[in-house]
Amino acid sequence: MTPKEKKILNFTKKTHPAPIPQEGIEQVVKLMKTGHLFRYHFDAEICEETIPSDLENEPATEVAKLEDEFSCYTGHKYVIAVNSCGSALFLSLKAAGLQHNDKVLTNAFTFTAVPSSIVHAGGIPTYVECNRQYLVDIDDFKRKIQANPDAKFFIASHMRGYVSEMETLKALCDEAGIYLIEDCAHSLGAKWYDKKLGQDKLVGHHGQIACFSTQSYKLLNSGEGGFVATDDDKMAAYCILAAGSYEKLYKKHLSRPFDDKLFEAIKLSVPNFSLRMNNLTAAILRPQIPMLEERISAYNQRYKQLANILATADNIDIPSSLESVIPVCDSLQFNLINLTTKQAEKLIQDTSERGVKIQLFGHKDNARYFKNWQYSFQEMPVLKQTDEIVCFACDLKLSLLFDTNDIDLMGYIIKDTLYKIVAAENEVDYPTGLVHHFKNVDEVISKYDNWVSNYDQHHHQNGWKGLLNHVAYTSTSYLNEDDKILDIGCGTGLLGKELSSYRFKNLNGIDISEKSLQFAETFNIYKGLSKAELGKTLDFEDNSFDALVSCSVFTRQQIPLNSFEELIRILKPKGLFLLALRVEDNDFYYNRLKKYYVDGVLGEVFKTRFSVLSSCNHELVLVRKLA
């Protein structure tokens, strides 16, 4: 455990929801003092000419104003505020004409609230497979339409913000006469490219109705809450009445069809399900709407940082969104590949013990695993593809309270844990062992030239990447992202990739193996790569680098001690040199460093043990050039 990790071990406590703006708190207090909590507790009747400012002196109009403001944000004509997104989905199905035992197509990869809303409305969920991007599998959707010609409803759930190929799905729904409802609980603020308009448009406009959530862990936080959004007059009128507008209370809606005859014609046949939002909830939400774009940007920055860190892990695959979609990433998902179920469960357990809470979607207790929705079927649905995916799909909540250090630490812990788990499965450090002594430089070059094809694989399997991850993460405490860094003995670029994952972008590398350098060049992470032999003059000017890093180079007495003279020469004053030394070398190189300490050339910052191999142990030494 790193010193920084000990200090911030409980950082995941920061995952609690975003705080309520002071403006919302003050308005809630006012409402509580007056008792105006019921959304219809005001005298004014709203007409088509009414504007929001006309209602300034009406304390009980918070919900009406919120609906209008939310519709302005999403671009829908009408918005109805309700007590949850599940209620919004339920109302949408009832408005669409769902009858008892009607089939409703929906994602097999979603949250239990979706099938629950279908069951609540009297329908029967019929599940569609997902693909490795967590999107609706188009081919399976076509098969399900053919196999269920009586299914005339489809809830497309943008689970965790992954927006499927909605134009294709909409075309298929239109062709089959299927009513399309979008579950946008996780996609508020997400955009898709509208080819007809030639511009990006907010998600939620492919279906006849879109449903949104304001549950605590969404972009808008009111604990519980949701919206029905639509451009359809009849659907809007039904939902307004069904949510709990009786008699002529529909006239107290600012965002509604202003055709009273429409309401009067159906109101006696529409049940009152009492799903209204109250003014306290609306008062909490209203000041958050102007903050949406700022929150979206902040979440996406955190997502990008963490995704970049995890991208170097061979056993992690992070699904990408469609090119036509600009997602909102308030959480991060990744698939574990080439791991056993036991290894996946150990990753979840071990990271949790270190403060990082990851969920497996396919866990027996996870509400997002279709096998746990037994209330929705009599026989277990056969969804082999989805099952194989979700059993190794990980879910990680992000928070606006995470800073850059938190994200770095989170990424470090996940990779460190993963590298250790993979290494534990391999008893041998290297398939053919390591040479303890080279006869000459040519033998060194030959060894590493011939090793290029499987070098990275061997060092992934034996856990060596754990040391490289540790070096890169440790560097975040001492170096700036723009610092010019020289990777000494960069080889195929393994250390460079780890450094790059933590945002170090001014990387240069030297190595004795031309083939290794050619391999490293393919990753496009180094600004400069050159062949060099340590112990000879390096082709760099004095004081060229802010930092030098080296792993598995100064080992087995194979590098001449005079190499340090050149390295010190090209290091800037106050520059840092971080290197991993083999303990079994009995301080061969460390003793030379101590000589530089005595001479006042170098000063030691720290020395710590970090072992990953069974055949040898390593110490990390960080020194600073004093002058």
C-alpha positions in Angstrom: 0.0 0.0 0.0 1.4 3.4 -1.0 1.7 6.3 1.4 -0.9 8.1 -0.7 -3.2 5.1 -0.6 -3.0 5.0 3.2 -3.9 8.7 3.4 -6.9 8.5 1.0 -8.0 4.9 1.6 -11.5 6.0 2.4 -11.9 8.3 -0.6 -14.8 6.3 -1.9 -16.9 7.9 0.8 -16.9 10.8 -1.6 -19.4 8.8 -3.7 -22.3 10.3 -1.8 -24.7 12.3 -4.1 -24.1 15.8 -5.1 -25.2 18.3 -2.5 -28.3 20.5 -3.0 -27.6 24.1 -4.0 -28.2 26.7 -1.3 -30.9 28.3 -3.4 -32.8 25.0 -3.4 -32.4 24.6 0.4 -33.7 28.1 1.1 -36.7 27.6 -1.2 -37.5 24.3 0.6 -37.4 26.1 3.9 -39.8 28.7 2.7 -42.2 26.1 1.4 -42.1 24.2 4.7 -42.8 27.3 6.7 -45.9 28.1 4.5 -47.0 24.4 4.1 -47.3 24.8 0.3 -46.1 21.3 -0.6 -48.9 20.2 -2.8 -48.2 21.0 -6.4 -51.7 22.4 -7.1 -52.0 24.5 -3.9 -52.2 27.9 -5.7 -55.1 29.9 -7.1 -53.9 30.9 -10.5 -55.1 29.1 -13.6 -52.4 28.9 -16.3 -53.3 29.7 -19.9 -51.4 29.7 -23.1 -50.3 33.3 -22.6 -48.9 32.6 -19.1 -45.2 33.0 -18.7 -43.1 31.7 -15.8 -42.6 35.2 -14.4 -46.3 35.6 -14.0 -46.1 32.9 -11.2 -43.3 34.5 -9.2 -45.7 35.3 -6.3 -47.2 31.9 -6.2 -45.1 29.8 -3.8 -46.8 26.5 -4.7 -45.8 26.6 -8.4 -42.4 25.0 -8.1 -43.4 21.9 -10.0 -45.1 23.8 -12.7 -42.1 25.9 -13.2 -39.7 22.9 -13.1 -41.7 21.1 -15.8 -41.4 24.2 -18.1 -37.7 24.6 -17.4 -37.0 20.9 -18.0 -38.9 21.0 -21.3 -36.8 24.0 -22.3 -33.6 22.0 -21.6 -34.6 18.7 -23.4 -36.5 20.4 -26.2 -39.8 18.4 -25.6 -43.1 20.2 -25.9 -44.5 18.7 -22.7 -43.1 17.5 -19.5 -44.9 15.9 -16.5 -43.0 15.6 -13.2 -43.6 12.5 -11.2 -42.2 10.7 -8.1 -39.8 8.4 -10.0 -38.6 7.3 -13.4 -40.2 3.9 -12.7 -43.5 5.8 -12.4 -42.8 7.7 -15.6 -42.3 4.4 -17.4 -45.4 3.0 -15.9 -47.5 6.0 -17.0 -45.9 5.9 -20.5 -47.0 2.4 -21.0 -50.5 3.1 -19.8 -50.7 6.2 -22.0 -49.6 4.1 -25.0 -52.5 1.8 -24.4 -50.9 -1.2 -22.8 -53.5 -3.8 -21.9 -53.3 -6.7 -19.4 -50.8 -9.4 -20.5 -49.5 -7.4 -23.5 -45.9 -8.1 -24.3 -43.3 -5.4 -23.9 -39.9 -5.7 -25.5 -37.0 -4.3 -23.5 -33.3 -4.7 -22.9 -32.0 -7.7 -21.0 -29.3 -5.4 -19.7 -31.0 -2.8 -17.6 -32.1 -2.0 -14.1 -34.9 -3.9 -12.3 -37.1 -0.8 -12.4 -37.7 -1.2 -16.1 -39.2 -4.7 -16.0 -40.9 -3.8 -12.8 -42.7 -0.9 -14.4 -43.9 -3.3 -17.2 -45.2 -5.7 -14.6 -46.8 -2.9 -12.7 -48.6 -1.7 -15.8 -49.9 -5.3 -16.4 -47.5 -6.2 -19.2 -45.2 -9.1 -19.8 -41.5 -8.2 -20.3 -39.8 -9.9 -23.4 -36.1 -9.5 -23.2 -33.7 -8.5 -26.0 -30.0 -9.5 -25.9 -27.2 -6.9 -25.5 -23.8 -6.8 -27.2 -20.4 -6.2 -25.8 -21.0 -2.4 -25.9 -24.0 -2.9 -23.7 -26.3 -1.9 -26.6 -29.4 -3.5 -27.9 -28.4 -6.3 -30.2 -30.1 -5.3 -33.5 -30.2 -8.9 -34.9 -31.8 -10.2 -31.8 -34.3 -7.4 -31.7 -35.3 -8.4 -35.2 -35.7 -12.0 -34.1 -37.7 -11.0 -31.1 -40.1 -8.9 -33.3 -40.6 -11.9 -35.6 -41.1 -14.3 -32.8 -43.5 -12.0 -30.9 -45.7 -10.3 -33.6 -48.2 -9.4 -30.8 -45.5 -7.3 -29.0 -46.4 -3.7 -29.8 -44.4 -1.8 -27.2 -40.6 -1.4 -26.7 -38.8 0.3 -23.9 -35.3 1.1 -25.1 -33.3 1.5 -21.9 -30.1 3.6 -22.3 -28.6 1.7 -19.4 -25.7 3.5 -17.8 -25.8 6.0 -20.6 -25.1 3.6 -23.4 -27.3 4.8 -26.3 -28.1 2.1 -28.9 -28.6 2.5 -32.6 -31.8 4.4 -32.1 -32.4 5.4 -35.7 -32.3 1.7 -36.7 -34.4 0.6 -33.8 -37.0 3.4 -34.5 -37.2 2.3 -38.1 -37.8 -1.3 -37.0 -40.4 -0.2 -34.5 -42.2 2.0 -37.1 -42.2 -0.9 -39.6 -43.7 -3.3 -37.0 -46.1 -0.9 -35.5 -44.3 -0.9 -32.2 -44.7 2.0 -29.7 -41.2 3.2 -28.7 -40.5 4.5 -25.2 -37.0 5.7 -24.2 -35.7 5.1 -20.7 -33.3 8.0 -20.3 -32.7 7.6 -16.6 -28.9 7.5 -17.3 -28.8 9.6 -20.4 -29.9 13.1 -19.5 -27.7 15.5 -21.4 -26.4 12.8 -23.8 -26.5 13.7 -27.4 -26.7 12.0 -30.8 -26.0 13.3 -34.2 -29.1 14.0 -36.2 -28.2 13.4 -39.9 -31.3 15.3 -41.1 -30.6 18.4 -39.1 -26.9 18.0 -39.5 -26.3 18.7 -35.8 -26.2 17.1 -32.3 -29.5 16.7 -30.5 -30.3 15.6 -27.0 -31.1 12.0 -26.5 -34.8 11.2 -25.9 -36.4 12.2 -29.2 -36.6 9.0 -31.1 -39.4 7.5 -29.1 -42.9 8.9 -28.7 -42.2 9.3 -25.0 -38.9 9.7 -23.0 -38.6 9.1 -19.3 -36.0 10.7 -17.0 -34.8 10.2 -13.4 -33.7 12.5 -10.6 -32.9 9.7 -8.1 -29.9 10.6 -6.0 -27.2 9.1 -8.1 -28.3 10.8 -11.3 -27.2 14.2 -12.8 -30.2 15.8 -11.0 -30.5 14.8 -7.4 -33.8 15.0 -5.5 -33.5 11.6 -3.8 -36.4 10.3 -5.9 -38.2 11.8 -8.8 -38.7 11.6 -12.6 -40.2 13.1 -15.7 -42.3 12.0 -18.6 -41.3 14.0 -21.7 -43.2 14.0 -25.0 -44.3 16.0 -28.1 -47.6 14.1 -28.3 -50.7 16.1 -27.1 -52.7 13.0 -26.3 -49.9 11.3 -24.4 -49.2 14.4 -22.4 -52.9 14.9 -21.5 -53.2 11.3 -20.4 -50.0 11.4 -18.2 -51.0 14.7 -16.6 -54.4 13.2 -15.6 -53.1 9.8 -14.6 -50.2 11.3 -12.5 -52.8 12.8 -10.3 -54.5 15.8 -11.9 -58.3 15.6 -11.1 -61.2 17.8 -11.8 -59.7 20.8 -13.6 -56.2 20.8 -12.0 -54.7 20.2 -15.4 -55.1 24.0 -15.9 -52.3 24.5 -13.3 -49.7 23.0 -15.7 -47.4 25.4 -17.5 -46.0 22.6 -19.8 -49.2 21.1 -21.3 -51.4 21.1 -24.4 -53.7 24.1 -24.1 -56.7 22.3 -25.4 -59.1 21.9 -22.5 -61.4 19.7 -24.7 -58.7 17.1 -25.0 -58.6 16.8 -21.2 -62.3 16.9 -20.7 -62.9 14.2 -23.3 -60.7 11.6 -21.5 -60.5 12.6 -17.9 -63.3 10.4 -16.6 -61.8 7.3 -18.1 -58.2 7.9 -16.9 -57.3 6.5 -13.4 -55.7 8.7 -10.9 -52.5 6.8 -9.9 -51.3 9.6 -7.6 -47.7 9.7 -8.9 -47.3 13.5 -8.7 -44.1 15.3 -7.7 -44.4 17.7 -4.8 -43.1 21.2 -4.5 -40.3 20.3 -2.1 -38.7 18.0 -4.7 -39.2 20.6 -7.5 -37.6 23.3 -5.4 -34.5 21.1 -4.9 -34.3 20.4 -8.6 -34.8 23.8 -10.2 -31.5 25.4 -9.3 -29.7 22.2 -10.5 -30.9 22.5 -14.1 -28.6 25.5 -14.9 -25.7 23.4 -13.5 -26.3 20.4 -15.9 -23.7 21.3 -18.5 -21.0 22.0 -15.9 -21.8 18.7 -14.2 -21.7 16.8 -17.5 -18.3 18.3 -18.3 -16.9 17.4 -14.9 -18.1 13.8 -15.0 -16.8 13.3 -18.5 -13.4 14.6 -17.5 -13.2 12.1 -14.6 -14.4 9.3 -16.8 -11.7 10.1 -19.5 -9.0 10.2 -16.8 -9.9 6.8 -15.3 -10.6 5.1 -18.6 -7.1 6.2 -19.8 -5.5 4.7 -16.7 -7.3 1.4 -17.1 -6.7 1.1 -20.8 -3.2 -0.3 -20.3 -4.6 -3.4 -18.4 -4.7 -6.4 -20.8 -7.7 -8.0 -19.0 -9.9 -4.9 -19.2 -12.0 -3.8 -22.1 -13.9 -0.5 -21.9 -16.8 -0.4 -24.3 -17.0 2.7 -26.4 -20.1 4.6 -27.3 -21.4 4.8 -30.9 -19.6 7.4 -33.0 -22.9 9.3 -33.4 -23.4 9.6 -29.6 -21.8 12.0 -27.1 -22.4 10.3 -23.8 -22.7 11.5 -20.3 -20.4 9.4 -18.1 -21.3 9.6 -14.5 -20.1 6.0 -14.0 -17.6 3.7 -15.7 -18.1 0.2 -16.9 -15.6 -2.3 -18.2 -15.5 -6.0 -19.2 -13.1 -8.4 -17.7 -11.6 -10.6 -20.4 -9.6 -13.9 -20.1 -10.4 -14.2 -16.4 -12.2 -16.9 -14.5 -15.3 -16.3 -12.4 -13.1 -16.9 -9.3 -10.6 -14.2 -10.5 -13.3 -11.7 -11.2 -14.9 -12.2 -7.8 -11.5 -11.8 -6.2 -10.9 -8.5 -8.0 -14.2 -7.2 -6.6 -13.4 -8.4 -3.1 -9.8 -7.2 -3.1 -10.5 -3.7 -4.6 -13.4 -3.3 -2.1 -11.0 -3.9 0.8 -8.8 -1.2 -0.6 -11.7 1.3 -0.8 -12.8 0.9 -4.4 -16.4 -0.3 -4.7 -17.0 -2.2 -8.0 -20.1 -4.2 -8.8 -20.4 -7.2 -11.1 -23.6 -6.8 -13.1 -23.9 -10.6 -13.2 -23.7 -11.1 -9.4 -26.5 -13.2 -7.8 -27.6 -10.1 -5.8 -27.3 -7.4 -8.4 -30.6 -5.8 -9.4 -29.3 -5.3 -12.9 -28.9 -9.1 -13.6 -31.9 -10.4 -15.5 -31.9 -13.7 -13.7 -32.8 -11.9 -10.5 -36.1 -10.6 -12.0 -38.0 -13.7 -11.3 -41.2 -11.7 -10.7 -41.2 -11.0 -14.5 -41.2 -14.5 -15.9 -42.4 -18.1 -15.2 -39.5 -19.7 -17.0 -35.9 -18.4 -17.0 -35.3 -16.6 -20.3 -32.5 -17.9 -22.5 -30.2 -15.0 -23.0 -26.8 -16.6 -23.4 -25.1 -13.6 -25.0 -26.2 -11.2 -22.3 -25.4 -13.6 -19.6 -21.8 -14.2 -20.8 -21.3 -10.4 -21.0 -22.8 -9.2 -17.7 -21.1 -11.9 -15.6 -17.8 -10.2 -16.4 -19.1 -6.6 -16.7 -18.0 -4.3 -13.9 -19.7 -1.1 -12.8 -17.9 1.7 -11.0 -19.7 4.9 -9.8 -18.0 8.2 -10.2 -18.5 11.3 -8.2 -18.3 15.0 -8.7 -16.4 15.1 -5.4 -13.5 13.0 -6.8 -10.4 15.1 -7.6 -7.5 14.1 -9.9 -5.7 12.4 -7.1 -8.8 10.3 -6.2 -9.1 9.1 -9.8 -5.4 8.3 -10.1 -5.6 6.3 -6.9 -8.7 4.5 -8.0 -7.1 3.5 -11.3 -3.9 2.4 -9.5 -5.7 0.2 -7.1 -7.7 -1.6 -9.8 -4.7 -2.3 -12.0 -2.4 -3.2 -9.0 -5.1 -5.7 -7.8 -5.6 -7.1 -11.3 -1.9 -7.6 -12.0 -1.4 -9.4 -8.7 -4.4 -11.7 -9.4 -3.1 -12.6 -12.9 0.4 -13.2 -11.6 -0.8 -15.5 -8.9 -1.9 -18.0 -11.5 1.6 -18.4 -12.8 4.3 -20.3 -10.8 7.2 -19.4 -13.1 8.4 -15.8 -13.5 9.7 -16.4 -17.0 9.1 -19.4 -19.2 12.8 -20.0 -19.9 14.3 -18.1 -17.0 16.6 -15.1 -17.3 20.3 -14.9 -18.2 22.4 -14.0 -15.2 25.3 -12.7 -17.2 25.8 -11.6 -20.8 29.1 -12.1 -22.6 28.9 -8.9 -24.5 26.6 -6.2 -25.9 25.8 -8.2 -29.0 24.4 -11.0 -26.8 22.2 -8.4 -25.0 20.9 -7.1 -28.3 20.2 -10.5 -29.6 18.3 -11.5 -26.4 15.9 -8.6 -26.5 15.5 -8.5 -30.3 14.4 -12.2 -30.1 12.1 -11.5 -27.1 10.1 -8.7 -28.8 7.2 -10.9 -30.0 6.2 -12.2 -26.6 8.0 -9.8 -24.2 4.8 -8.0 -23.2 2.8 -11.2 -22.7 5.5 -12.6 -20.4 5.6 -9.5 -18.3 1.8 -9.4 -18.1 1.6 -12.9 -16.9 4.3 -12.7 -14.2 3.0 -9.5 -12.7 5.9 -7.3 -13.7 3.4 -4.7 -14.9 2.4 -4.2 -11.3 5.9 -2.7 -10.7 5.6 -0.5 -13.8 2.1 0.7 -12.7 3.5 1.5 -9.2 6.4 3.5 -10.7 4.0 5.4 -12.9 1.5 6.1 -10.2 4.3 7.1 -7.7 5.5 9.6 -10.3 2.2 11.5 -10.1 3.3 12.6 -6.6 6.6 14.1 -7.8 6.3 15.1 -11.4 4.1 17.4 -13.5 2.2 16.1 -16.6 4.4 18.2 -18.9 7.7 17.2 -17.5 10.2 15.9 -20.0 10.9 12.3 -19.0 13.5 9.8 -20.3 12.5 6.1 -20.1 15.9 4.4 -19.9 15.8 0.9 -21.4 12.3 1.5 -22.6 12.1 -1.8 -24.5 8.7 -2.4 -26.0 7.2 0.6 -24.2 5.6 -1.2 -21.2 6.6 1.5 -18.7 5.9 4.2 -21.2 2.3 3.0 -21.6 1.8 3.0 -17.8 3.3 6.5 -17.6 1.1 7.7 -20.4 -2.0 6.3 -18.7 -1.3 8.7 -15.8 -1.2 11.6 -18.3 2.5 12.0 -18.7 2.8 13.0 -22.3 6.4 14.3 -22.8 8.0 10.9 -22.9 11.3 9.9 -24.6 12.9 6.5 -24.7 16.3 4.9 -25.3 17.1 1.2 -25.7 19.8 -1.0 -27.0 17.4 -3.2 -29.0 16.3 -1.7 -32.4 13.5 -4.2 -32.7 12.1 -3.3 -29.3 12.2 0.4 -30.2 10.3 -0.3 -33.4 7.7 -2.1 -31.4 7.4 0.7 -28.9 7.0 3.3 -31.7 3.7 1.7 -32.8 2.0 2.9 -29.6 2.6 6.6 -30.4 3.3 7.5 -26.8 6.9 8.6 -27.1 7.9 12.0 -28.6 11.4 10.6 -29.3 12.9 7.1 -29.4 16.6 6.4 -30.1 19.0 3.5 -29.9 21.7 4.0 -27.2 24.1 2.0 -25.1 24.5 2.9 -21.5 28.1 3.5 -20.5 28.8 5.5 -23.7 28.0 9.1 -24.5 24.3 9.8 -24.9 23.1 12.0 -27.7 21.4 14.6 -25.4 22.4 18.0 -24.3 23.3 18.8 -20.7 20.3 19.3 -18.4 17.8 18.0 -21.0 15.3 16.1 -18.8 13.1 16.8 -15.8 13.1 13.1 -14.8 14.7 9.8 -15.6 12.9 6.5 -15.0 14.3 3.0 -15.3 13.0 -0.5 -14.5 14.8 -3.8 -14.9 17.9 -2.1 -16.5 20.4 -1.7 -13.7 20.5 -5.3 -12.7 22.9 -8.3 -12.6 25.9 -6.0 -12.9 25.3 -5.8 -16.7 25.3 -2.0 -16.9 28.6 -0.3 -16.3 28.7 1.9 -13.2 30.0 4.9 -15.3 26.5 5.0 -16.9 25.5 7.3 -14.0 27.8 10.0 -15.1 26.0 10.5 -18.4 22.6 10.2 -16.9 23.4 12.8 -14.2 24.7 15.1 -17.0 21.5 15.0 -19.0 19.3 15.5 -15.9 18.2 19.0 -15.0 19.2 20.4 -11.6 16.6 19.4 -9.1 15.5 16.7 -11.6 14.4 13.3 -10.4 15.8 9.8 -11.1 13.5 6.9 -10.2 14.9 3.4 -10.7 14.2 -0.1 -9.7 17.2 -2.1 -8.4 17.4 -5.8 -7.9 17.9 -6.6 -4.2 19.9 -9.8 -5.0 22.6 -7.6 -6.6 23.7 -6.7 -3.1 23.7 -3.0 -3.5 26.1 -3.1 -6.5 24.4 0.0 -8.1 23.0 1.5 -4.9 26.5 1.8 -3.4 27.5 3.9 -6.4 24.4 6.1 -5.8 25.5 6.6 -2.2 28.9 7.9 -3.4 27.0 10.6 -5.3 25.2 11.4 -2.0 28.5 11.9 -0.2 29.8 14.1 -3.1 26.7 16.3 -2.9 25.6 15.4 -6.4 22.5 13.4 -5.6 20.1 13.3 -2.7 17.8 10.4 -1.8 14.1 11.1 -1.7 13.0 7.6 -0.7 14.0 4.0 -0.9 11.3 1.3 -0.6 10.8 -2.4 -1.3 8.4 -3.5 -4.0 8.5 -7.1 -5.0 6.5 -8.8 -7.8 8.6 -11.7 -8.9 9.5 -14.9 -6.9 12.9 -15.2 -8.5 14.1 -11.8 -7.4 13.1 -8.8 -5.3 13.3 -5.1 -6.1 13.7 -1.8 -4.4 12.5 1.5 -5.8 15.0 4.3 -5.3 14.1 8.0 -6.0 17.0 10.5 -6.1 17.2 14.2 -6.9 20.0 16.0 -8.6 21.1 18.6 -6.2 23.0 20.9 -8.5 
